[in-house]
Amino acid sequence: LLLFDVIEAVVSTQSTGDEEGIIELTIDAIQEDFDCCGVYGPSDWADENSNYSNKSVPNSCCMTAYRSNSTCGNEPYTSNKEINTSGCKTSLTNWVSENLLYVGIVAAVVVVLQIMILIMVSKFRTTLEDEDYLNF
């Protein structure tokens, strides 16, 4: 359900041309869905973004139980026990590894469907060419 909320928010933000808003929504959704913070950890926010130079993090870094607390991300990440400490790169890599079988099955089904469509189109073209030959 969260994915649909993100898509809806991105679409509504896109109509205003707010690319930063789209990026922010996407990063927040990733951090919330994968219970992670930053690429390698919470320190990424202070290192790469001047808005978080006081070692604070976005609220999307907060653990699920603390997300409703609007001040969760305002405390320095070094002493904050309410935020996720793992980086999103690790979380996403683990998720892909755990779901690789399903991704492979979907890819194989798509390939088989494309081959079947290619064969049907080829047969259809041959049939049309044969009919055209008979009409001349």
Secondary structure, 3 states (H helix, E strand, C coil): CHHHHHHHHHHHHHCCCCHHHHHHHHHHHHHHHCCCCCCCCCHHHHHHCHHHCCCCCCHHHECHHHCCCCCHHHCCCCCCCCECCCCHHHHHHHHHHHCHHHHHHHHHHHHHHHHHHHHHHHHHHHHHHHHHHHHC
